[in-house]
Amino acid sequence: MDSPQSTPQQLNSKAALALFAVFALVIYHLPMRPSTALTVHQSIVDALLASNNWGRQALIGGIDYPVLPSLALLISTVIGSFARLDGVRLLQAIVLAWTLCYFVRAAYYQHSWFTALIPPLLLFALPQLRNAALTLDPGWIAAVPFAAMFFHLVCWHANKGLRDLVLAGVNGGFLAFCGPGPLITGLVVVAVLSAEQRRSTTSMDSSARDGIAPLLWAPILYCIALWLLWNWLVMDDMLFGLRDLWLRADNVRPEQLQQHLDSAIPLLLFCLAPMLILVLKSDLRVIARCLLPTLFILPAASVISAALGANPASLLPLSAVAALAVFTLVAIAGFGHRVPRGCAIMAAACCAVYAIHSKQAFPPDTRADSAPAREEILAYIDQFWPDSRTALYGLRLPALYSDPAEKRFIARLDYQEQAFLDQAKDEQLHILVPPPDGYFYPLAHSLLADLHANGRPWLFLEKQWPGNWQLWRCVIPPKGESRLEHLR
């Protein structure tokens, strides 16, 4: 028989599990639309399932298409194939349900079931949050550790338990695998949390306080070191994942930042008003101080990523969840007086009205629309070289012409001329080079940009499409196929 002390906890666990199942079932059947990032992540998963080398490279080396979303999509795809479910929708349903359960549990932990219904109602009642939730994007996996951090911060604030403090740091570590924006968010939240725990544990001796900080920092620093190690093992370059983003920075002009301001979520900036009231007048000011930097980091990261031409990895999901965290804090916080409570509720209501009438979100990515069709490329090549394969380089280009079995397209993450020439000795090769607009490859110090402009002595430009896409053929004949050797 269960002990009386364990019964309430078990009932809460059973209720949370039932709530998760209901949320996941409902969300799975909601109408959703795919995102641009989904195409790349799906191509990485297909390549991994086909044991393709590009899949292993893209899983580790792409910082704007990070590790955790691709791995989560891979797992959901495998599970979905056994259960005869759509792996992408299954991942979205699990992640959203998991995230909502954390917010519901946090609200119930502080108040009641009525307050716990506020987060799911807001997520699907406010159009801006609903549009983000119904966008099929593996980057939504970043919402789970962020929501878990929020939940454990609420628990830590209530009981000052070391377990919740450490779990908040562990979940912050997972954000290191979700892209540059989530990584910076995790680092800043852990830094603020470390300072807050030192302030709140003044009764401890200095050695005890100093011992908590390594527990908070260890998970995220370990995840960063692990990602660098993977880059060294797979790409033979520890900083390979950072190099592409660094090279893109050379092509940013200050006036471009203004053109991409619409890609941020201004709702977060409006949420500053209720958040500042929470920081100054609520009993949850410690949690509000930990989350306050995210309201600056996420919009700034979205603007910068758009200006760099990089994928805004997990920024839309994290922005939606950060806004949901502000509304939840206003609902569960105590203010001690009705005036600050009324001001916080009114500020939150203004944010909700803005979210209802605002349609701003990340704009659709149309820079690949001018790409030649796959059938057109193959039909042109097959006129004279039916056995030729076409080399594709980078992350976005191989995803555009996905071929996990590499029957007609060879994909590699980085362009290395010597490796291309060695491959050309064994078979006839073409290479497809996109226009130098900074989308498919960085312009600074890029061999592909130089190839597009100047070509190579051992390449012949066979076709150039109106969108400035180029198809080159390697004129070095494979071994045993040279007509000159046959004549000799």
N, C-alpha and C positions, 0 to 999 in steps of 0.2 A: 504493500500500500504506500502511496506517496505521502510524504510528510506534509504537514500543514504549511511549512515554510516554502516548499517547492511548488505547491499547487498554483498560486497566483502567477508565478513566473512561467510555469508550463502552459497555463491558460493564455497568457500573453503571447507566448511563442506560437501556440496553435492558432490564435487569432491573427497574428502577423503572417503566418504561413497561408492561412485561408485568404487573407486580404491580398497577399502577393499573387496567389493563383487567380483571384477574380480580376485584379488589375491586368495581369499578363494576358488572360483570355480575352478581355474586352479590347485591350490595345492591339492585340494581334489582328483583330478583324476590322480595325479602323482603316479608312482610306488614307494611304500615304503616298508620297511622291519621292522618287530617288534624288539623290544629290550627286554633284559632280565627283566628290571624293569617293563615293561608293564605287564608281567604275574602276578607279585605280586600286582600291582595296580588294575588290572582287577579282581583279586580274592577278594581284599578288597571291590571293588564296588559290586561284586556279593553277598558278605556276607552282605553288608549294605542293599541291596535291599531285601534280604531274612530275614532281621531283626536278623541277626546272631550276637551273642555277640562278637565273635572274630573280626568281621568287625569293631565294635565300638572301641575295644581295639587297633587293628592295625592302625586305622585311627589316633589315638592320640599318641600311645606309640612308634611307629616306627620312629626313628629320621632319618634313612637312606632311608625310604620310607615315606616322609613327608606328611603333611595334604593337602596342596594346590593342588598338582597333583592329589591325589585321589578324592578330592572334585570336581575338574574341570572335571575329567573323569566321575564321577557320574552324573554331570549335563549334559554333552554332551551325555552320554548314554541314559538318560531319554528323552532329546530332540530328539536324533536320532531315538529312538523307535517310537516316534510320527510322525516324518518326513520320516520314513523308510530309514534312512541313517546309515552308520557305525559310531557309536559313537566315536571310536578311531580316525578314519580318519577325522571326523568332528572336533574334538578337535585340531588335528594337523593343519588342514587348518585354523581354526579360529585364533589359537595362532600365526602361522607364518604370516598370513595376517595382524593381529593386530600389530605384531612387525615391519613388513616392513613398515606399514603405519606411525609409529612413526619416522622411519628413513627418509622416503620420506618427511614427513612434516618438519622435522628438516632441511634437505638439502634445501627444497624449501623456508623455512623461511629465510635462509641465502643467497641463490643464485637464482636458476632458476629451471624450470622443467627438464632441461637437466641434471643438477647436481643431481636432485632428483632421476633420474633413475639409478644412480650408485649403491646404496645399493642392490636393487633386482637383478641387473645384477651380482654383485660380489657374492651374496649368492648362486646363481645357476651356476655361471661360474667357481668358484674355487672348485675343487673336494673335498677338505677337508671340506669346509663349506657346500657344497651340500650333502655330505654323512651324515653330522650331521643333516641337515634339513630334510632329507628323512628317518630318523630313527624314527619310531613311539615310542615316549616316552612321557608320561604325564608330565615328568619333564620340558618339553619345556614351560610350563606355567610360569616358572621363567623368561623367556626371556621378557615377557610382562612388568612387573614392572621395569626390568633393562632398557629396551628400553624407557619406559616412563620417567625414571630418566634422561636418556640422552637427551630426547626431552625437558624436562622442564629446564634442566641445560642450554641448548642452548638458550631457551627463556629468562631465568633469566639473562644470560650474556648480552643479547641484551637490555632488558628493566629494569633490576634490580627490577622487580616486586616481592612483597612478596608472591603473589599467586603461582607463579611457584616455588619459593623456598620451600614453604610448601608442594606443591604437589610432589616435588622431595623427600622430607622426608617421605611423606606418602607411596609412591611407594617403598622406601627403607624398610619400615616396612613390606610390603608383602613378602619380601625376607626371613623374619624370619620363614615363613611357608614352605620354599622350601628346607630345609636341612642345614647341618652345613656349607658347603662351601658358599652357597648364603647368609646365615646369617652373616658370618664373612665379606663377601664382602659388605653387606649393612651397617654393623657397621663401617667399615673403610671408606666407601664413605661418610657416614653421618658425621663422625669425621672430615674428610678433608674439607667437604663442610661447616661445622660449623666454622672451622678456616678461610676459605676463605671469608665467608660472614662478619666475624668480621673485616677482613682486608679491604674489599671493602666498608664498611659502616663507615669509620673513621669520616665522617662528622656528623653522628648521635651522640646523647648524649649516655653515657654509659648505662643508664637504657633501652633505646630502643635497643641497641645492645645485651644486656643481655637477653632481652625478646624474641629475635628470636631463640636463641639456644634451649630453651625448646620446641618450636614449631617443630624444626628439630628432636630432640631426642624423643619426646613423642610417635610418631607412632611406631617406632621399639621397644622401651622399653615396650610399651603397648602390642604389639603382643607377645613378649617374655613372659611377665607376664600372658597373656591369655593362651598361650600354657602350661605353668607350672600349671595354674589353671585347665585346662582340664585334665592333667595327674593326678592331685590330685583327681578330681571328678570321673574319669573313672577307673584309676588304683590304687587309694588310695595311691599314692606315687608321690609327686611333681617332683621328679628327676628320675622317672622311664625311661623316654625317653633318658636320658643321661647315665644311668647306663650301658646299653649294650655296648655303645661306650667306656666307661671308662674301662670296664672289658676286652674288646678286646685289649686295649693298653698294657696289661700285656703280650700279646703273640707276640709282634712285636720285631723282631731282626733287628739291624742296617743294616745287609747285605741284608735284604729283600727290603729295599728302592731302591737299585740299580736295583733289578729285576723288579720293577714296574715303572720305569721311562718312558717306552713306553706308559703307560696309560695316561700320561699328553699330552697336546697339545703344542708341541714346537713352533707352529706358534705364540703363544702369546709372547714367549721370543724373537722371531725375530721381533715382533711388537714393542719391546722396542725402537728400533732405530728411527722409525718415531715418536713415542710418545715422546721421549726425545727432538727431534727437535721442536715438538709442544709445549712442556713445556718451552723451552728456547726462541724461536723466534716467536711464532705465537700470534695472538690477542686472541686466544681461550685457552691461557695457564691455565686459571682457571679451565676450564672443563677438560683439559688434566691432571692437577694435581689431580683432583678428581678421574679420571679413572685409573691413573697410578698404584695404588696399586693392582688393579684387575689383572694386567698382572703378578704379583708375586703370589697372593693369589690362583688363580684358578689352575695353574699347581701344586703348592705345595699341595693344598687340594686334587687333584686327585691322587697324589703319595701316600699321607698319607692314604686316604680312601682305595686305593688298598692294601697297606701294612696291614691295619687293617682287610681286608676282608669285608669291608662295601660297600654298594652300593654307587657309586659316584653320589648322587642325584643332578640332574640339572647341573652338572659341564660341561658336553659336550655342552648343549645348551648355557649356559652362556659364555663358552669359544668362541663359534662360534659368539655370539652376541658381545662380547668384541672385537674380531678381526674386526668385521664389523664396530664397533664404531670407531676404529682407522682409517680405510680406509675412513670413512665418514668425520671424523675431518680433515684429510689431504685434502679432496676435498673442504671443505667449509671454511677452515681457511684462514685468511689473514696473510702474512708474512712481508709485507713492503719492501721486496727486493727479487729479483729473485733468488739469490744464496740459501738462506735457503728454499725457495719454491722448487727449483730444487732438493735440497738434500732430502727434505721430500718426494717428488714424487718418486725419485729414490729409497729411502728406502722402501716406500710402494710397489713399483713395484717388488723389490727383495722379499718382503714378499709374494706377489701374485705368483711369480714364484716358491717359496718354497711350497706354498699351492697347486700348480698344480702338482708338482712332488713328494710330500710327501704323504704317505698313512697311517701315524701314527694316531691312534685314540684309544679309549678304546677297549681292546681286548675282544673277546667274552667270556662269562662266561660258562665254561664247567664242573664245579665242581659238578653239579647235574646229570651228564650223567650216573654215576654208580648207580643211585638210582633204586631199583627194580620197575618193572612196577606195576601200580595200579591193573590190572587184576591178576597178579601173586600173589600179597599179598592177595587179596580177595579170590582167588581160594584156596590158602593154608589154610586160616583161616576157610573157609566154609566146609572143610573136617570134622572138628570136632566141630566147634563153629559157626554155621551159623547165629546166632543172635548177635554175638559179634561185637562191634565197636572198632575202633583203635584210640587212642589219639595221636594227633600231636601238637607240641609246637613250638612257634617262629613265624616268619614272612614268611620265605622262604619255610619251609616244608609244612605248610597248603596250600600255593599257588601251590606247586608241586602236591598235591593231593586234588585239590579243590573240596569241597563238601558243598555248602552253606546250603543245607537242613539238613546236619549232619546225613544222613541215615547210612553211614558206617564209617565215619571219624569225630571225634570230635576235633575241633581246639581251642586252647587257646594260648594267647600270652606268658605267663610265666608259667613255670612248678612249681606247688605247690603240694607236695606229699600228704598232708592231703586232699586237694580237690580231687585228683585222687582216694584216698582210699574211700572217701565218695561216689564218683560216682560208684566205684566198688561194693559197697554194694547194689546198685540198678540194676546193669546189669553186664554182662560179658565184660571185657575190655582187650584190647591189647594196647601196646604202641610201636610205631616205633621210634627207636633212630638212627639218622644218625652217620656217623663216626666222631670222635673228631678231625676235621681238622680246626676248627675255622670259618667255613663258615655258618653253620646253627645255631650255638650257640657259645658264647665265652667259652674259655677253663678255664680261671681263675675263681675260686669260682662258678663254674657252677654245679648244681645238675645233669644235663643231662650228663655232662662229667664223673662225678663220677658214675652215674648209668651205663654208657657204660662200664666203667672199672671194677666195683665191683658188679653191680647188686643190688638186694634187697632180703631179706628173703621171701618176699611175691610175688616175680616175678620169672617166669620160662622162660628161654631162649628157645624159640621154634625154631627159625631159625636165621642163620647168613649168609648173602650173601657175595660173594667174595669181594665186595667193602667195607666190614666191617660195613654194615648196619645190625642192630639187631632188631628182633621182639620178644618182651617179652609179656608173658601172666600173668595177675594178678591171682594168685591162691586162692585169697580170694573169696569164693563163694557168689553170691548175696543172699539176704534174701529169704528163702523158697526154695532154690535150692541146698542145701547141701545134698549129698548122705548119710553122716554120720547121720544127723538129721533124715533122712527118715528111716534109719535102727534102730535108737533108738526108 
